[in-house]
Amino acid sequence: MDPILETHQLTKVYRNNRGIRDISLQLHPGDVYGLLGPNGAGKTTFLKLITGLIRADQGKITLFNGDLIDQFEEGMQHVGCMIESADFYDFITAWQYLKLIGRFYPNITDQRITEVLEVVGMIQVRKDKIKNYSTGMKQKLALAAAILPNPKFVILDEPTNGLDIEGTVMFRRLIKQLSEEHGTTFLISSHMIHELEQLCNRVGIIVDGQLIQEGHVSDLLASGQSLEQFYIHELDCRKGGKESA
Ligand SMILES: Nc1ncnc2c1ncn2[C@@H]1O[C@H](COP(=O)(O)OP(=O)(O)OP(=O)(O)O)[C@@H](O)[C@H]1O
């Protein structure tokens, strides 16, 4: 099966010399891929590059078999994303916001908008102005917008930030349902390692802008390691390697 996303030696270095270097990664249909890494490692930079929010210095991004830059609209029509804190028009309601987002896609009905509001638990507050929402409510609305067009591939940056316990459970169930019943592919960057262990089939660790390790979660668990142990071990190896260099 062709990969959904393939990056080849993707590099973006900011003026302060931070960023990412040479990241080559493949996501296959149905993957739920967790991106882990310390603060400032380069996860958001990677997600911004693969959604065209910023341009790479070097490397190639192939999305649904097409070059991301040359065939941006064709590729992105199958992608839902939520990257960093979403910006909203504060004076409109959740319903109006999703209606607005729906205009970018064909065939988004009012019924579909109701459906996603129900899924993320926002149906009761759909007529309230966004300015009156809490951080978690805005996060749920951003998630609703990301899944609105039934995308084949969903990219989520810190999706559970600000969510309460109920919201986190809703999020986990939603990802499981979409991946198991619809075969949706996910790329999720998060520090919630226990969530990722339950959700993901594959994980990758980014440190100092480089993808230092990838693994199948089932292999880790079968070897008696938790994802947290694997992660800490990889970070320690990296530190050890740097110190002895
Ligand atoms: N626009 C920018 N200009 C300069 N440096 C930047 C810019 N955006 C990010 N960086 C730097 O690039 C590095 C990677 O940032 P990035 O936001 O990708 O990390 P992250 O892994 O998502 O971190 P976190 O887990 O804290 O969200 C950081 O050192 C950050 O300060």
The ligand as a Gaussian input file, in Angstrom:
#p B3LYP/6-31G(d) Opt

LIG

0 1
 N        9.331000      30.908000      14.048000
 C       10.390000      30.496000      14.741000
 N       11.528000      31.224000      14.737000
 C       12.614000      30.818000      15.420000
 N       12.662000      29.676000      16.144000
 C       11.573000      28.918000      16.186000
 C       10.370000      29.284000      15.490000
 N        9.439000      28.323000      15.707000
 C       10.029000      27.405000      16.500000
 N       11.303000      27.760000      16.773000
 C       12.281000      27.009000      17.579000
 O       12.460000      25.739000      16.966000
 C       12.552000      24.727000      17.967000
 C       11.468000      23.687000      17.717000
 O       10.212000      24.263000      18.037000
 P        8.865000      23.442000      17.936000
 O        7.761000      24.375000      18.275000
 O        8.826000      22.764000      16.645000
 O        9.088000      22.366000      19.101000
 P        8.072000      21.317000      19.746000
 O        8.764000      19.997000      19.732000
 O        6.749000      21.395000      19.101000
 O        8.004000      21.836000      21.244000
 P        6.824000      21.756000      22.357000
 O        6.756000      20.324000      22.791000
 O        7.350000      22.646000      23.430000
 O        5.569000      22.263000      21.728000
 C       12.440000      25.431000      19.313000
 O       13.745000      25.648000      19.812000
 C       11.772000      26.743000      18.982000
 O       12.189000      27.757000      19.855000

